[in-house]
Amino acid sequence: MNPVFHEPGEIILIHQDQLKRYGGDAGIRDMGLLQLASSMPRAGIADNTCMKI
């Protein structure tokens, strides 16, 4: 089974949905940090795949 990774735009939509449901502060403080955080799981999978070869 292949993992599914969310892109930053999808994460923002999920966040907006959660704000509508539960309230909270809107907005993204640091878009670069969001992009970095969303790419880390992908990089971790690549590292693990390379190690198994």
N, CA, C and O atoms as a GROMACS GRO file, in nm:
protein
  212
    1MET      N    1   0.084  -0.119   0.000
    1MET     CA    2   0.000   0.000   0.000
    1MET      C    3   0.088   0.124   0.000
    1MET      O    4   0.178   0.137   0.083
    2ASN      N    5   0.062   0.213  -0.090
    2ASN     CA    6   0.141   0.336  -0.100
    2ASN      C    7   0.084   0.444  -0.010
    2ASN      O    8  -0.038   0.463  -0.006
    3PRO      N    9   0.171   0.515   0.061
    3PRO     CA   10   0.122   0.623   0.147
    3PRO      C   11   0.070   0.740   0.064
    3PRO      O   12   0.110   0.760  -0.051
    4VAL      N   13  -0.020   0.815   0.124
    4VAL     CA   14  -0.075   0.936   0.061
    4VAL      C   15  -0.022   1.057   0.138
    4VAL      O   16  -0.034   1.063   0.260
    5PHE      N   17   0.036   1.151   0.065
    5PHE     CA   18   0.089   1.273   0.127
    5PHE      C   19   0.004   1.392   0.085
    5PHE      O   20  -0.034   1.403  -0.032
    6HIS      N   21  -0.025   1.479   0.180
    6HIS     CA   22  -0.104   1.598   0.150
    6HIS      C   23  -0.013   1.713   0.107
    6HIS      O   24   0.094   1.734   0.164
    7GLU      N   25  -0.057   1.783   0.007
    7GLU     CA   26   0.012   1.904  -0.039
    7GLU      C   27  -0.029   2.020   0.051
    7GLU      O   28  -0.133   2.014   0.117
    8PRO      N   29   0.052   2.128   0.057
    8PRO     CA   30   0.017   2.241   0.142
    8PRO      C   31  -0.123   2.297   0.116
    8PRO      O   32  -0.192   2.335   0.211
    9GLY      N   33  -0.166   2.303  -0.009
    9GLY     CA   34  -0.301   2.354  -0.039
    9GLY      C   35  -0.409   2.268   0.024
    9GLY      O   36  -0.510   2.320   0.071
   10GLU      N   37  -0.389   2.137   0.024
   10GLU     CA   38  -0.486   2.045   0.086
   10GLU      C   39  -0.487   2.064   0.238
   10GLU      O   40  -0.592   2.060   0.301
   11ILE      N   41  -0.370   2.084   0.295
   11ILE     CA   42  -0.360   2.105   0.439
   11ILE      C   43  -0.434   2.232   0.479
   11ILE      O   44  -0.502   2.236   0.582
   12ILE      N   45  -0.421   2.336   0.398
   12ILE     CA   46  -0.492   2.462   0.425
   12ILE      C   47  -0.643   2.441   0.420
   12ILE      O   48  -0.715   2.494   0.505
   13LEU      N   49  -0.691   2.365   0.323
   13LEU     CA   50  -0.835   2.337   0.315
   13LEU      C   51  -0.883   2.258   0.436
   13LEU      O   52  -0.991   2.285   0.489
   14ILE      N   53  -0.805   2.161   0.479
   14ILE     CA   54  -0.841   2.084   0.599
   14ILE      C   55  -0.846   2.177   0.720
   14ILE      O   56  -0.936   2.168   0.803
   15HIS      N   57  -0.748   2.266   0.730
   15HIS     CA   58  -0.743   2.362   0.841
   15HIS      C   59  -0.866   2.453   0.840
   15HIS      O   60  -0.926   2.479   0.945
   16GLN      N   61  -0.904   2.501   0.722
   16GLN     CA   62  -1.022   2.587   0.712
   16GLN      C   63  -1.148   2.512   0.756
   16GLN      O   64  -1.233   2.569   0.823
   17ASP      N   65  -1.159   2.385   0.718
   17ASP     CA   66  -1.273   2.304   0.760
   17ASP      C   67  -1.276   2.290   0.912
   17ASP      O   68  -1.381   2.302   0.974
   18GLN      N   69  -1.160   2.264   0.972
   18GLN     CA   70  -1.151   2.249   1.116
   18GLN      C   71  -1.186   2.379   1.188
   18GLN      O   72  -1.247   2.376   1.296
   19LEU      N   73  -1.148   2.493   1.130
   19LEU     CA   74  -1.183   2.622   1.189
   19LEU      C   75  -1.334   2.643   1.188
   19LEU      O   76  -1.390   2.691   1.286
   20LYS      N   77  -1.400   2.606   1.078
   20LYS     CA   78  -1.546   2.619   1.070
   20LYS      C   79  -1.614   2.531   1.174
   20LYS      O   80  -1.712   2.571   1.236
   21ARG      N   81  -1.562   2.410   1.192
   21ARG     CA   82  -1.623   2.315   1.285
   21ARG      C   83  -1.598   2.350   1.432
   21ARG      O   84  -1.690   2.342   1.514
   22TYR      N   85  -1.475   2.389   1.463
   22TYR     CA   86  -1.436   2.400   1.603
   22TYR      C   87  -1.390   2.539   1.646
   22TYR      O   88  -1.368   2.563   1.765
   23GLY      N   89  -1.374   2.632   1.550
   23GLY     CA   90  -1.328   2.766   1.584
   23GLY      C   91  -1.176   2.772   1.593
   23GLY      O   92  -1.107   2.671   1.578
   24GLY      N   93  -1.126   2.890   1.617
   24GLY     CA   94  -0.981   2.909   1.629
   24GLY      C   95  -0.935   3.022   1.539
   24GLY      O   96  -1.014   3.087   1.471
   25ASP      N   97  -0.806   3.045   1.540
   25ASP     CA   98  -0.747   3.154   1.462
   25ASP      C   99  -0.720   3.109   1.319
   25ASP      O  100  -0.663   3.002   1.296
   26ALA      N  101  -0.760   3.191   1.224
   26ALA     CA  102  -0.736   3.162   1.083
   26ALA      C  103  -0.600   3.213   1.041
   26ALA      O  104  -0.540   3.297   1.110
   27GLY      N  105  -0.551   3.163   0.930
   27GLY     CA  106  -0.426   3.213   0.874
   27GLY      C  107  -0.310   3.118   0.892
   27GLY      O  108  -0.311   3.030   0.978
   28ILE      N  109  -0.210   3.140   0.809
   28ILE     CA  110  -0.088   3.061   0.815
   28ILE      C  111   0.024   3.155   0.856
   28ILE      O  112   0.050   3.255   0.790
   29ARG      N  113   0.089   3.124   0.964
   29ARG     CA  114   0.195   3.211   1.016
   29ARG      C  115   0.318   3.209   0.927
   29ARG      O  116   0.379   3.313   0.902
   30ASP      N  117   0.356   3.089   0.878
   30ASP     CA  118   0.479   3.077   0.800
   30ASP      C  119   0.457   2.972   0.690
   30ASP      O  120   0.466   2.852   0.716
   31MET      N  121   0.428   3.018   0.568
   31MET     CA  122   0.399   2.928   0.458
   31MET      C  123   0.520   2.840   0.424
   31MET      O  124   0.503   2.723   0.390
   32GLY      N  125   0.639   2.894   0.435
   32GLY     CA  126   0.760   2.816   0.410
   32GLY      C  127   0.773   2.700   0.507
   32GLY      O  128   0.814   2.590   0.468
   33LEU      N  129   0.739   2.723   0.633
   33LEU     CA  130   0.745   2.618   0.734
   33LEU      C  131   0.640   2.510   0.705
   33LEU      O  132   0.666   2.391   0.724
   34LEU      N  133   0.522   2.551   0.661
   34LEU     CA  134   0.418   2.455   0.624
   34LEU      C  135   0.466   2.368   0.508
   34LEU      O  136   0.448   2.246   0.509
   35GLN      N  137   0.527   2.430   0.408
   35GLN     CA  138   0.578   2.354   0.293
   35GLN      C  139   0.687   2.256   0.335
   35GLN      O  140   0.690   2.142   0.290
   36LEU      N  141   0.776   2.301   0.421
   36LEU     CA  142   0.882   2.215   0.471
   36LEU      C  143   0.825   2.097   0.550
   36LEU      O  144   0.864   1.982   0.529
   37ALA      N  145   0.732   2.127   0.641
   37ALA     CA  146   0.673   2.022   0.723
   37ALA      C  147   0.597   1.920   0.639
   37ALA      O  148   0.599   1.801   0.670
   38SER      N  149   0.532   1.965   0.533
   38SER     CA  150   0.457   1.871   0.450
   38SER      C  151   0.548   1.786   0.362
   38SER      O  152   0.507   1.680   0.315
   39SER      N  153   0.672   1.830   0.340
   39SER     CA  154   0.764   1.752   0.258
   39SER      C  155   0.844   1.651   0.341
   39SER      O  156   0.901   1.558   0.284
   40MET      N  157   0.851   1.668   0.472
   40MET     CA  158   0.933   1.581   0.555
   40MET      C  159   0.890   1.434   0.552
   40MET      O  160   0.978   1.348   0.541
   41PRO      N  161   0.762   1.400   0.562
   41PRO     CA  162   0.726   1.257   0.555
   41PRO      C  163   0.768   1.193   0.424
   41PRO      O  164   0.813   1.078   0.422
   42ARG      N  165   0.755   1.266   0.316
   42ARG     CA  166   0.796   1.216   0.184
   42ARG      C  167   0.946   1.186   0.184
   42ARG      O  168   0.990   1.084   0.131
   43ALA      N  169   1.024   1.276   0.242
   43ALA     CA  170   1.169   1.257   0.249
   43ALA      C  171   1.204   1.138   0.338
   43ALA      O  172   1.297   1.063   0.307
   44GLY      N  173   1.131   1.120   0.446
   44GLY     CA  174   1.155   1.007   0.535
   44GLY      C  175   1.128   0.874   0.467
   44GLY      O  176   1.202   0.778   0.487
   45ILE      N  177   1.022   0.868   0.389
   45ILE     CA  178   0.990   0.746   0.315
   45ILE      C  179   1.100   0.717   0.214
   45ILE      O  180   1.142   0.602   0.198
   46ALA      N  181   1.148   0.820   0.146
   46ALA     CA  182   1.255   0.801   0.047
   46ALA      C  183   1.381   0.749   0.116
   46ALA      O  184   1.449   0.661   0.062
   47ASP      N  185   1.413   0.802   0.233
   47ASP     CA  186   1.532   0.756   0.306
   47ASP      C  187   1.518   0.609   0.344
   47ASP      O  188   1.612   0.532   0.328
   48ASN      N  189   1.402   0.570   0.394
   48ASN     CA  190   1.380   0.431   0.433
   48ASN      C  191   1.384   0.338   0.313
   48ASN      O  192   1.435   0.227   0.323
   49THR      N  193   1.332   0.383   0.200
   49THR     CA  194   1.334   0.302   0.080
   49THR      C  195   1.477   0.280   0.032
   49THR      O  196   1.513   0.170  -0.009
   50CYS      N  197   1.558   0.385   0.037
   50CYS     CA  198   1.697   0.375  -0.007
   50CYS      C  199   1.776   0.282   0.084
   50CYS      O  200   1.863   0.208   0.037
   51MET      N  201   1.746   0.284   0.214
   51MET     CA  202   1.819   0.201   0.308
   51MET      C  203   1.791   0.052   0.287
   51MET      O  204   1.878  -0.031   0.314
   52LYS      N  205   1.671   0.018   0.240
   52LYS     CA  206   1.633  -0.122   0.222
   52LYS      C  207   1.694  -0.183   0.097
   52LYS      O  208   1.699  -0.306   0.083
   53ILE      N  209   1.739  -0.100   0.006
   53ILE     CA  210   1.791  -0.151  -0.122
   53ILE      C  211   1.930  -0.209  -0.104
   53ILE      O  212   1.990  -0.257  -0.200
   0.00000   0.00000   0.00000
